[in-house]
Amino acid sequence: MAVNERQREEIFGPGALGRLESFAEVEYQAGEGNMDEAELVASIPGFEGLVTCWGSPRISDAVLDSARELRIISHSAGSVRSYVHEGVFERGIVVTNASSAIAVSVAETTIGLIISSLRHLMSHNEDLKSGKREGGLPPTHELTGRTVGIVGMGEVGRRVMRLLGPFGCKILVYDPHRRGEEIEELGGSQVDLETLMVQSEVVSLHAPNIPSNYHMITKNMLGMLMDDAVLVNTARGELIDEEALVEEAMSGRIRVALDVFEAPAGDVGKRLARAQNAILTPHIAGKSVEARRRQGDVVVEDLALFFSGKTPKNLVTLEMLDWMA
């Protein structure tokens, strides 16, 4: 298990580790630091399964050459693209991840940020704490009945769509990798990105950080948003032209809620410090106690399925690397 002690304590509860040890002989990485490639190359011979996490070394050709008996890599976090490559799949090694476990927490946070933005909750909180009683804020809005644009219908995007169901929202979806029928099954309508930006009162980003998505939300796209629209990003900061976003937010024309940043979060925070129309959180959307434990449970369940001759539930295929995180 190429997971350091701190991560292991956070993600794998005693129950999960006990179950893992009930069907596998497990060797745990020692220390709070991450392994480097050389350490993994030296330690991996003879093992059939490998558990990785944030900061684990990339499964390079050198690692693969040393891991002749490796049959499965189970990534106990979400984004797996930076850890595996085509050669892993060419050798017939099964890959899984735990993005489904994290999606619950990210989706809930997304809904919270949307409602907080629509109702100006953070601005009211700041005003009352500073002794103000009337902040002169614009009218607030309900989420019920809003038109919400979902950019990226992966694990998180789908769960956000389900959570929006009781609010009776009209849902527009941009995801070039999803079929229209799949989008419609979750109550959404497939549109192009420009249509989504123009027609949505709320835009929520859930696309992966892949080269084709870099700065997909351009200055021009931001300008298409209607006045007082809400833009929420709990995916990756690289999706937005951040300079253009800061400029648009400082104008006060739209409201933004950001949990992720391309530039250091502190830099963006300083620039938006006095913007009452901005909510900033430090990449905590997926960091709940429940999500972390769920990650460990998902990993152990998939390993149990695999070593009992069944198909893991959270498979990552070579084809998926083109569009997933």
C-alpha positions as CSV (number, residue, x, y, z in Angstrom):
1,M,0.0,0.0,0.0
2,A,1.8,3.2,-1.3
3,V,-0.3,5.4,1.1
4,N,1.5,7.2,3.8
5,E,0.6,6.9,7.5
6,R,-1.3,10.2,7.6
7,Q,-3.4,9.4,4.6
8,R,-4.0,5.9,5.7
9,E,-5.3,7.1,9.1
10,E,-7.5,9.6,7.4
11,I,-9.0,7.4,4.7
12,F,-8.9,3.8,5.9
13,G,-10.8,3.1,9.2
14,P,-10.1,0.0,11.3
15,G,-13.0,-1.7,9.7
16,A,-11.8,-1.2,6.2
17,L,-8.3,-2.3,7.0
18,G,-9.6,-5.3,8.9
19,R,-11.6,-6.4,5.9
20,L,-8.6,-5.8,3.6
21,E,-6.4,-8.0,5.8
22,S,-9.1,-10.7,5.8
23,F,-8.5,-11.5,2.1
24,A,-5.0,-10.1,1.4
25,E,-1.5,-10.1,2.8
26,V,-1.0,-6.3,3.2
27,E,2.3,-4.4,3.5
28,Y,1.9,-0.8,4.6
29,Q,4.1,2.1,3.7
30,A,5.9,3.6,6.8
31,G,6.2,7.2,7.6
32,E,4.2,10.4,6.9
33,G,6.0,11.2,3.6
34,N,5.2,9.9,0.2
35,M,7.3,7.2,-1.6
36,D,9.4,8.3,-4.5
37,E,9.7,6.2,-7.7
38,A,12.9,4.5,-6.6
39,E,11.3,3.3,-3.4
40,L,8.3,2.0,-5.2
41,V,10.5,0.2,-7.7
42,A,12.4,-1.5,-4.9
43,S,9.4,-2.5,-2.8
44,I,6.8,-3.6,-5.4
45,P,8.2,-6.9,-6.7
46,G,6.0,-9.8,-5.8
47,F,2.8,-7.8,-5.1
48,E,-0.4,-8.4,-7.0
49,G,-2.2,-5.3,-5.9
50,L,-1.2,-1.7,-5.3
51,V,-3.1,1.0,-3.4
52,T,-2.1,4.6,-4.2
53,C,-3.3,8.1,-3.1
54,W,-2.4,11.8,-3.4
55,G,1.3,12.2,-3.9
56,S,2.1,8.6,-4.7
57,P,4.7,8.2,-7.4
58,R,3.6,7.8,-11.0
59,I,3.4,4.2,-12.2
60,S,6.3,4.6,-14.7
61,D,7.8,2.1,-17.0
62,A,10.5,1.4,-14.4
63,V,7.8,0.6,-11.8
64,L,6.0,-1.6,-14.3
65,D,9.2,-3.4,-15.2
66,S,9.7,-4.2,-11.5
67,A,6.0,-5.1,-10.9
68,R,5.8,-8.3,-12.9
69,E,3.1,-9.8,-10.8
70,L,1.0,-6.6,-10.4
71,R,-2.7,-7.2,-11.4
72,I,-4.6,-4.2,-10.0
73,I,-3.9,-0.6,-9.0
74,S,-6.6,0.9,-6.8
75,H,-6.3,4.7,-6.4
76,S,-7.9,5.8,-3.1
77,A,-8.4,9.4,-4.4
78,G,-10.3,10.7,-7.5
79,S,-8.0,12.1,-10.2
80,V,-6.0,9.2,-11.6
81,R,-4.6,10.5,-14.9
82,S,-1.3,11.7,-13.4
83,Y,-0.6,8.3,-11.9
84,V,-1.3,5.8,-14.7
85,H,-0.6,5.8,-18.4
86,E,-1.2,3.7,-21.5
87,G,1.5,1.2,-20.6
88,V,-0.4,0.2,-17.5
89,F,-3.5,-0.9,-19.5
90,E,-1.4,-2.5,-22.2
91,R,0.0,-4.9,-19.6
92,G,-3.5,-5.9,-18.6
93,I,-3.4,-4.2,-15.2
94,V,-6.9,-3.3,-13.8
95,V,-7.2,0.3,-12.5
96,T,-9.9,1.6,-10.2
97,N,-10.4,4.9,-8.3
98,A,-12.5,6.4,-5.5
99,S,-14.0,9.4,-7.3
100,S,-17.5,8.1,-6.6
101,A,-16.8,8.3,-2.9
102,I,-15.7,11.9,-3.1
103,A,-18.5,13.0,-5.4
104,V,-21.1,13.0,-2.6
105,S,-19.3,15.6,-0.5
106,V,-18.4,17.8,-3.5
107,A,-22.0,17.8,-4.8
108,E,-23.4,18.8,-1.4
109,T,-20.9,21.6,-1.1
110,T,-21.8,22.8,-4.6
111,I,-25.5,23.0,-3.7
112,G,-24.5,24.9,-0.5
113,L,-22.4,27.4,-2.5
114,I,-25.2,27.9,-5.0
115,I,-27.8,28.7,-2.3
116,S,-25.4,30.8,-0.3
117,S,-24.6,32.9,-3.4
118,L,-28.3,33.3,-4.5
119,R,-29.3,34.4,-1.0
120,H,-26.1,36.5,-0.3
121,L,-25.7,34.5,3.0
122,M,-22.0,35.2,3.4
123,S,-22.4,38.9,2.8
124,H,-25.2,39.2,5.4
125,N,-23.0,37.2,7.8
126,E,-20.1,39.6,7.3
127,D,-22.3,42.7,7.7
128,L,-23.9,41.5,11.0
129,K,-20.5,40.6,12.4
130,S,-19.1,44.0,11.6
131,G,-22.1,45.7,13.3
132,K,-24.1,46.6,10.2
133,R,-27.8,45.8,10.1
134,E,-28.6,46.9,6.5
135,G,-26.0,46.1,4.0
136,G,-27.8,47.5,1.0
137,L,-27.5,44.2,-0.9
138,P,-29.5,43.4,-4.0
139,P,-32.6,41.2,-3.8
140,T,-32.0,37.5,-3.1
141,H,-33.2,34.6,-5.1
142,E,-34.5,31.1,-4.5
143,L,-32.9,28.1,-6.1
144,T,-36.3,26.7,-6.8
145,G,-37.2,27.1,-10.5
146,R,-33.8,28.5,-11.5
147,T,-32.1,27.5,-14.8
148,V,-28.9,25.7,-13.8
149,G,-26.1,24.9,-16.3
150,I,-23.9,21.9,-15.5
151,V,-20.6,21.9,-17.3
152,G,-19.3,18.3,-17.2
153,M,-21.6,15.3,-16.3
154,G,-19.1,13.1,-14.5
155,E,-19.5,11.6,-11.0
156,V,-20.0,15.0,-9.3
157,G,-22.1,16.6,-12.1
158,R,-24.5,13.7,-12.1
159,R,-24.9,13.8,-8.4
160,V,-25.5,17.6,-8.4
161,M,-28.2,17.1,-11.0
162,R,-30.0,14.6,-8.7
163,L,-29.8,16.9,-5.8
164,L,-31.3,19.7,-7.9
165,G,-34.3,17.5,-8.6
166,P,-36.5,18.6,-5.7
167,F,-35.9,22.3,-6.5
168,G,-37.7,22.0,-9.9
169,C,-34.8,23.5,-11.8
170,K,-34.4,23.5,-15.5
171,I,-31.0,21.9,-16.1
172,L,-28.8,22.5,-19.1
173,V,-25.8,20.3,-19.6
174,Y,-22.7,20.7,-21.7
175,D,-20.6,17.6,-21.9
176,P,-19.3,16.5,-25.3
177,H,-18.6,13.0,-24.0
178,R,-22.2,12.3,-22.9
179,R,-25.1,11.2,-25.1
180,G,-28.2,13.2,-25.1
181,E,-30.3,10.3,-23.9
182,E,-28.0,9.8,-20.9
183,I,-28.4,13.5,-20.0
184,E,-32.2,13.4,-20.4
185,E,-32.4,10.4,-18.1
186,L,-31.2,12.7,-15.3
187,G,-33.6,15.5,-16.2
188,G,-31.2,17.6,-18.2
189,S,-31.1,19.0,-21.7
190,Q,-28.0,18.8,-23.9
191,V,-26.7,22.2,-25.1
192,D,-23.5,23.7,-26.4
193,L,-21.4,25.7,-24.0
194,E,-22.4,29.1,-25.4
195,T,-26.1,28.4,-25.0
196,L,-25.5,27.2,-21.5
197,M,-23.6,30.4,-20.5
198,V,-26.2,32.6,-22.1
199,Q,-29.4,30.9,-20.7
200,S,-28.3,29.8,-17.2
201,E,-28.9,31.7,-14.0
202,V,-26.5,29.4,-12.2
203,V,-23.5,27.8,-13.9
204,S,-21.7,25.0,-12.0
205,L,-18.4,23.6,-13.3
206,H,-17.6,19.9,-13.0
207,A,-15.4,19.2,-16.0
208,P,-12.0,17.5,-15.7
209,N,-8.7,19.2,-15.9
210,I,-7.6,17.9,-19.3
211,P,-5.7,19.9,-22.0
212,S,-8.8,20.5,-24.1
213,N,-10.6,22.1,-21.1
214,Y,-7.9,24.6,-20.2
215,H,-9.5,28.0,-19.8
216,M,-12.7,26.7,-21.4
217,I,-14.5,29.5,-19.6
218,T,-12.9,32.4,-21.4
219,K,-13.4,36.2,-20.9
220,N,-15.9,36.1,-23.8
221,M,-17.8,33.2,-22.1
222,L,-17.9,35.1,-18.8
223,G,-19.3,38.1,-20.7
224,M,-22.2,36.0,-21.9
225,L,-23.5,35.4,-18.4
226,M,-26.6,37.3,-17.5
227,D,-26.4,40.0,-14.9
228,D,-26.5,38.6,-11.3
229,A,-25.8,35.1,-12.6
230,V,-23.9,32.7,-10.2
231,L,-20.8,30.9,-11.3
232,V,-19.6,28.0,-9.0
233,N,-16.3,26.1,-9.5
234,T,-15.7,23.1,-7.3
235,A,-13.8,21.2,-10.1
236,R,-10.4,22.7,-11.1
237,G,-9.1,26.3,-11.3
238,E,-7.6,25.7,-14.7
239,L,-11.0,25.6,-16.3
240,I,-11.4,29.4,-16.1
241,D,-9.4,32.3,-17.3
242,E,-8.8,33.5,-13.8
243,E,-7.6,37.0,-14.7
244,A,-10.9,37.5,-16.6
245,L,-12.9,36.0,-13.8
246,V,-11.4,38.3,-11.2
247,E,-12.1,41.3,-13.4
248,E,-15.7,40.2,-13.9
249,A,-16.2,39.5,-10.2
250,M,-14.8,42.9,-9.2
251,S,-17.2,44.6,-11.5
252,G,-20.0,43.2,-9.4
253,R,-22.0,42.1,-12.4
254,I,-22.0,38.4,-11.5
255,R,-21.6,36.3,-8.3
256,V,-18.9,33.7,-8.0
257,A,-18.2,30.9,-5.6
258,L,-14.8,29.3,-5.9
259,D,-13.4,26.2,-4.1
260,V,-10.5,25.8,-6.6
261,F,-7.9,28.1,-8.1
262,E,-5.3,28.1,-10.8
263,A,-3.1,30.8,-9.1
264,P,-2.4,30.4,-5.4
265,A,-5.7,30.7,-3.5
266,G,-4.3,33.4,-1.3
267,D,-3.5,35.6,-4.3
268,V,-7.0,35.4,-5.6
269,G,-8.4,35.9,-2.1
270,K,-6.5,39.1,-1.7
271,R,-7.8,40.5,-5.0
272,L,-11.4,39.6,-4.1
273,A,-11.2,40.4,-0.4
274,R,-13.6,43.3,-0.6
275,A,-15.9,41.7,-3.2
276,Q,-19.2,40.9,-1.5
277,N,-20.3,39.0,-4.5
278,A,-17.5,36.3,-4.1
279,I,-17.4,33.3,-1.8
280,L,-14.0,31.6,-1.6
281,T,-13.2,28.3,0.1
282,P,-9.7,26.5,0.2
283,H,-10.4,23.4,-1.9
284,I,-12.5,21.7,0.8
285,A,-15.5,20.6,-1.2
286,G,-14.5,16.9,-1.1
287,K,-13.0,17.0,2.4
288,S,-15.6,15.6,4.8
289,V,-14.9,12.9,7.4
290,E,-17.6,10.8,5.7
291,A,-16.0,11.1,2.2
292,R,-12.6,10.2,3.4
293,R,-13.9,7.0,5.1
294,R,-16.0,6.2,2.1
295,Q,-12.9,6.4,-0.1
296,G,-11.3,3.6,1.9
297,D,-14.4,1.5,1.8
298,V,-14.7,1.9,-2.0
299,V,-11.1,0.8,-2.5
300,V,-11.4,-2.3,-0.2
301,E,-14.7,-3.3,-1.8
302,D,-13.2,-3.1,-5.3
303,L,-10.1,-5.1,-4.3
304,A,-12.4,-7.7,-2.7
305,L,-14.4,-8.0,-5.8
306,F,-11.3,-8.3,-8.0
307,F,-9.6,-10.9,-6.0
308,S,-12.8,-13.0,-5.8
309,G,-13.0,-13.0,-9.6
310,K,-15.6,-10.3,-10.0
311,T,-15.6,-7.0,-11.7
312,P,-14.8,-3.9,-9.5
313,K,-17.4,-1.2,-9.4
314,N,-15.1,1.8,-10.0
315,L,-13.2,0.7,-13.1
316,V,-11.0,3.1,-15.0
317,T,-10.4,2.2,-18.6
318,L,-7.8,3.4,-21.1
319,E,-10.6,5.1,-23.1
320,M,-11.7,7.0,-20.1
321,L,-8.3,8.7,-19.7
322,D,-9.2,11.0,-22.6
323,W,-11.9,12.7,-20.8
324,M,-11.7,12.0,-17.0
325,A,-9.7,13.7,-14.3
